[in-house]
Amino acid sequence: MYLPDRYAETDPAVIETLIAEARLGVLVTHGPEGLYASHLPFLWDAESHTAVAHLARANPHRSMAGEGEAMLIVQGADAYVSPGFYPSKAEDPRKVPTWNYEAVHLYGRLEWFDDAERLLGVVQGLTARNEAHRAEPWRVADAPVDYIAKMLRGIVGVSLRVERVEAKRKLSQNQNAIDRDGAMQALAASADPRARELAAAMRTAQSQA
């Protein structure tokens, strides 16, 4: 990842938050047949620096992954930033569009697993996380035991033990304070929830600076 110093995020607490709040990651590997990627919801264990997920047994990723380093790409907030957001454009038209975003690349070695008890733990963990906001959360135990056992036979587990991290937060750090504020205000007023999410990320980053 291209990582100019002004956009590089090095605060462990901030990086942990970006990873923990992400819901979906892109697992990328390189094997004998080239690159292969799978989009996977995952669980993050900050203590062991491990991301765990599962994928369909029919997915050929396991056989195509190879033995080398793998990467999990995690995306945070992102949105288009128009030159029209910058108050200084009225006096200096030398402004261009850009895209602001947050991203984390996690590198490490993969472990694939088939153990039913371990797979059940992953499924239960993902379910609990994603059902937590509901008034009446669905639980794995709500489904028949034999049905869950059958479903578990249709998936494989994957664990990425992270050895290296790159994190980037491109949030208008290259603009002056007036133009950064103008961008935040415009994004916060947008009808697009992704733009409003980015505005919140920019405010948080500004308070942490």
C-alpha positions in Angstrom: 0.0 0.0 0.0 1.3 3.5 -0.9 1.8 5.1 2.5 3.0 8.7 2.6 4.0 9.7 6.1 1.1 12.2 6.5 -1.5 9.4 5.9 0.2 6.6 7.9 -1.6 5.5 11.0 0.8 4.2 13.7 -1.3 4.5 16.9 -2.0 0.9 18.0 -5.3 1.9 19.7 -6.6 3.6 16.5 -5.6 0.6 14.4 -7.2 -1.8 16.8 -10.4 0.2 16.6 -10.4 0.2 12.8 -10.0 -3.6 12.7 -12.5 -4.3 15.5 -15.2 -2.1 13.9 -14.8 -3.7 10.4 -17.5 -6.2 9.5 -16.0 -7.6 6.3 -12.4 -8.3 5.1 -10.9 -9.3 1.8 -8.6 -12.3 2.2 -5.9 -12.2 -0.6 -3.5 -15.0 -1.3 -1.0 -16.0 -4.0 -0.6 -19.6 -5.0 0.6 -21.6 -8.0 -2.3 -20.4 -10.0 -1.9 -16.8 -9.1 -3.9 -14.4 -6.9 -7.2 -15.4 -5.3 -9.5 -13.3 -3.0 -12.5 -14.1 -0.8 -14.7 -11.5 1.0 -15.3 -12.8 4.5 -16.9 -11.5 7.7 -14.3 -12.2 10.4 -13.6 -12.1 14.2 -10.6 -10.3 15.5 -8.7 -11.4 18.6 -6.5 -8.4 19.7 -4.6 -10.5 22.3 -3.4 -13.1 19.8 -3.4 -10.8 16.8 -5.5 -13.3 14.9 -8.4 -12.9 12.5 -10.7 -15.9 12.1 -13.4 -16.6 9.5 -15.1 -19.4 7.6 -15.9 -19.9 3.9 -17.9 -22.4 1.9 -16.2 -25.8 1.5 -16.9 -25.5 -2.3 -14.8 -22.3 -2.4 -11.5 -23.3 -3.9 -9.5 -20.7 -1.9 -8.0 -23.3 0.4 -6.4 -25.2 -2.5 -5.3 -22.0 -4.3 -3.8 -20.2 -1.3 -0.3 -21.5 -1.5 2.2 -21.5 1.4 3.3 -17.9 1.4 2.2 -14.8 3.2 -1.5 -13.9 3.0 -3.2 -10.5 3.4 -6.5 -9.5 4.9 -7.7 -6.0 3.7 -10.0 -4.1 6.0 -11.9 -1.0 4.9 -13.0 1.8 7.2 -14.9 5.0 6.2 -14.6 6.3 2.6 -16.2 8.9 0.4 -15.6 11.3 -2.5 -14.3 14.7 -1.7 -15.2 17.5 -4.2 -13.1 20.6 -4.7 -16.3 22.5 -4.1 -16.1 21.6 -0.5 -13.1 23.9 0.0 -13.8 27.5 0.9 -10.4 28.6 -0.5 -11.5 27.5 -4.0 -13.2 30.8 -4.4 -9.8 32.6 -4.4 -7.6 29.8 -5.7 -9.1 27.4 -8.3 -6.1 25.1 -8.1 -8.0 22.3 -6.4 -8.9 18.8 -7.6 -11.2 16.0 -6.5 -9.9 13.2 -4.3 -11.1 10.2 -2.3 -10.7 10.0 1.5 -10.6 6.6 3.1 -9.4 4.4 6.0 -7.8 1.0 5.3 -5.8 -1.6 7.1 -3.7 -4.4 5.6 -3.0 -7.4 7.8 -0.2 -9.8 6.7 0.5 -13.2 8.1 0.3 -17.0 7.7 -2.9 -18.9 7.3 -4.1 -21.9 9.1 -7.1 -23.9 7.7 -9.2 -26.0 10.0 -12.2 -28.5 9.8 -12.8 -29.2 13.5 -16.5 -29.0 14.1 -16.3 -27.6 17.6 -13.9 -24.9 16.5 -16.1 -24.1 13.5 -19.1 -23.9 15.7 -17.3 -21.4 17.9 -16.5 -19.2 14.9 -20.1 -19.3 13.7 -21.5 -18.6 17.2 -19.0 -15.6 17.6 -20.0 -14.1 14.2 -23.7 -14.6 14.9 -23.5 -13.0 18.4 -21.6 -10.0 17.1 -23.9 -9.3 14.2 -27.2 -10.0 16.0 -26.2 -8.0 19.1 -28.1 -4.9 17.9 -31.4 -6.7 17.5 -34.1 -6.7 20.2 -34.5 -10.4 19.8 -31.2 -11.8 18.6 -31.1 -15.0 16.7 -28.8 -17.6 18.2 -27.2 -20.7 16.6 -29.0 -22.7 19.3 -32.4 -21.6 17.8 -31.8 -24.0 14.8 -32.0 -27.8 15.1 -28.8 -29.4 16.2 -28.7 -31.9 13.3 -29.2 -29.0 10.8 -26.3 -27.0 12.3 -24.1 -30.1 12.2 -24.9 -30.4 8.5 -24.2 -26.8 7.8 -20.9 -27.0 9.6 -19.8 -29.8 7.3 -20.3 -27.4 4.4 -17.7 -24.9 5.6 -14.0 -24.7 6.4 -12.3 -22.4 8.9 -9.4 -20.1 8.3 -7.2 -18.2 10.8 -4.7 -15.5 9.9 -2.0 -15.0 12.6 -1.0 -11.4 11.9 2.7 -10.6 11.7 2.7 -7.2 10.0 0.2 -4.3 9.8 -0.1 -1.3 7.5 -2.7 1.3 8.3 -3.7 4.3 6.3 -6.1 7.2 7.1 -6.3 9.6 4.2 -8.5 12.3 5.7 -7.5 15.6 4.1 -4.3 16.0 6.1 -2.8 17.8 3.1 -5.4 20.6 3.3 -5.4 23.7 5.5 -7.7 23.8 8.5 -10.3 25.9 6.8 -10.6 23.6 3.8 -10.6 20.5 6.0 -13.4 22.0 8.0 -15.3 22.8 4.8 -14.9 19.2 3.6 -16.2 17.9 7.0 -19.2 20.1 7.0 -20.1 19.2 3.4 -19.7 15.5 4.1 -21.7 15.7 7.3 -24.6 17.4 5.5 -24.6 14.8 2.7 -27.6 12.5 2.1 -25.1 9.6 1.7 -24.6 7.8 5.0 -21.1 6.8 3.9 -20.1 10.5 3.5 -21.5 11.2 7.0 -19.4 8.3 8.3 -16.3 9.8 6.7 -17.1 13.2 8.2 -17.2 11.6 11.7 -13.9 9.8 11.0 -12.3 13.1 10.0 -13.5 14.8 13.2 -12.2 11.9 15.3 -8.8 12.0 13.6 -8.6 15.8 14.1 -9.3 15.4 17.8 -6.6 12.7 18.1 -4.0 14.8 16.3 
